[in-house]
Amino acid sequence: MRVGFSPKRRLEWVVVYDFRGLEVTDRVVEFFRLLGADVSVRDEFGFEGSADAVVYVSSPGIAVRALRLRKKGEDPVVLLVTPEAEVICLSGHHWGGEEVARALAGWLGGSVGGSTVAEAEGRPPVEDVLDVLGIDPREYRERMVELVRALERGGVWVEDPPHPGVLRYLKELGVKAGSREEAGLVVSVSEGRVRVRGCERGEGVRGGDRSGRSGADDGEGEEGTEER
């Protein structure tokens, strides 16, 4: 038996901290083992930064004091599970954390608490937009703020979308999809490249796994494909 969803981030090692021996911990451990993860349960105060996910079965105060976060996109997914089975994602929201939190809450029969700024403002996270287009957002963590502003400013133009349904899905997420000239972000799916338009530098960012570098872009390229 396996849980019927596939997290964005592969969870091979999960560390669960339980300081009070709460009953809900057994269900948390069972959930991650069904995902195929190796699960370690610890009863001491700590933070295992090399794990793929860290779960605190505790009060929010204990979890916050234990955190030793380093860098967005590199830290593990961090979840808090309260004794009432409320699941809150503390770190890694758009790197798979929210997806795991929702699935874990459903498994426990609990609820999901907390929200990101993007969720509170009713706008799509840029990480989710890139993920839908098959581009790993972790490649752009150094310029994430710039990408967020560009997306808010002019939306996105997708040059070679893999399927028309992708464009429809982006619109359902609330992503603005204007013309190529007005778009804040221009994404080339085939090249794994994201260009920022309307900024002083006019730079483009290219994914490291496909080109191995980031650099300036002249903003010229093939015309995009617009959904009719």
N, C-alpha and C positions, 0 to 999 in steps of 0.2 A: 504493500500500500504506500502511495506517495501523495503528497499534497498537490492538488491540481493547479499549480501555477509555476511559472519559471521566473525567479528573480533576475533583475538586470545584472546584478553583481553575483558572481559565483561565491557561494558560502561553503568553504571547505572546513574552516575551524571557527567554532563559536564558543565564546566563554560566557557562562552565566554566573552572575554573582547573586547569592542568596544569603542574607545575613541572619534570617529568622526561621528558616526551614518552612516556608509557606507552601501550602498545598498546590498552589498554582504553578510552582516551579516544575513539578513533574510533567505537567502538560506542556510547558514551554520547552523543556528538554525533548519531549516526544515529538513536538512540531519540527524542530530543527534536525532531529535524527531522521525523520521521514523525508526531509529535503536532501538527505545524504551527507550531512555535515558531521564532523567529529566534534562532540560537545564535551566541554570541561565545565564542571560545577565547582565553584569556589565559595568558601564562606568567610574569606578575609576581605578587607577593604583594599581595592586596587583597580588598576586599569591596564588591560593587556592590549597595547597598541598594535601588536603584530597580528592580532586575530582579524578575521574577516568581519566578524560582528561581535559586539559586546552587549550583553543584556543584563540590566540591573532589575532584579525583582525586589523592589524596595520602595521607600518613599522618595519623592523628587529631591529632597534636600540631601539625602545620602548619595544619590547618583551624581548630582551636580558637583559635590565636593570631591568625588573620586575621579572626575574626568581629567585627562591629561592630553587634550587634543593638540595636534601639531599643525596640520595643513589640510585645507579643504580639498577633497578629492583623493587624499592619501590616507586619511584617518579611517578606521573601521566604521561600519554602520553601528550606531549606538541607540539602543532601545531601552525604554523604561517600562516595566510592567508593574502596576500597583497591585496591592492585595485584592482590589475590586475588579481586576482583569482589564483595567484601562491601559492601553498601549500608546506610548508617546515616543515619537522618533526625536532623539536629541541631536543626532548628527548623521550626515549622509542622506538627507531627505531626497534629493534629486539624483542620487547615485544608487538608488534601489531601496533606500531605507523606508520611504513611505509605502512602497509596494509590499515590503515584508511586514511592516507594521499593520497594514490593513488585513493581510492574510492571517497574521498571528492573532489579531483581535477576533477575526471570524472563527478561527480554530478554538479560541478560548471562550467564545460566546460573550465577549466583552465589547468594548468600544474603542475608537481611536480618538485620542486627544491631541491638542496642540495644532498649530498651523504655521505655515511659512508666510513670509510677507507676500509672496506672489499669490498664495491661496487667499489670504485675507483681502487682497486688492482685486481678486477675481480675474487675474491675468495668468497666462500660461508660463511656466518656468522655461527659460531658454534651454536648460538642460534637457527637458522633455522634448522640445522641438528638435534639437539635434539628434536625440535618441531615436525619435520616430523616423528620421531621415537616414538612420544607420551610421551616424557619426558619433564616436565616443566623446562625450562632453569633457571627460577628464583631460583630453589633449589640450583643452582651451582654458583650463582653470586659472592660468595666470592673467587672462584677459576677460574673465567672465563678466566683470562689471561693465566693461565696454560693450560686450555682446548684448547684455541685458538692456542697456540704454539704446543701442541701435535697434533692437527688436521693438522696444516701446515707441521709438521715434517714427519708424517707417515700416514696420512689419518685415516680412521675409519674401524673397523671390527665389524659387527653386528652379535651377537650370536643368535639366534632365531628371525629373521626378521618376522614380522606379515604377510608379503605378498611379493612375488618376485618383484612386481611392486615398492615397496618401495626402493629396491636397485637400480633399474633402474632410479628412480626419483633422488636419491642421486647422481648418476653418471651424470645425466643431469645438476644438480646444479654445477658440477665440483668437487665433493668430490672424493678424492683418495680412492680407495677401494682395498688395497693390501692384503697380507696374514695376518693372525692373529699375526704372529711373528713380522711383520714389522709395523703393525698399531700403530699409536700414541694413539688412543682412542679405547678401546674395550667396546662396549655397549651391555648390556644384557637388552633387551626390557621387558621380562617377570618379571625380578627382579627390574627394574627401576634403574639399576646400571651402572655407567660410571667409567671405570678404565683407568688411565693414565699409559702408558707404555713408557719405555725408559728414565725415569727421575730417579734421584738418590734415591728418596724415594720409588718409585714404588707403590705409594698409589692408592687406589681406592676410589671413592666417591659414596655414596649410597643416593638415594633420600629420603628426610625426610618424605614424605607422605606414603612411603611403608615400610621403615624399622625403621624410627624414629631416625637414627643416621648416622654419617659419620665416617669412620675409615679406618685403613690400610687393604689392601687386599694382599693376597699372590700371586696374578696374575694367579693362577691356576683355572681351571673351565672347563665346558663342551666345546667341540669343536664347533666353530661357523658354520653357514650355509652360504656357498658362492654361489652366483648366477652362474649358468652354462650357 
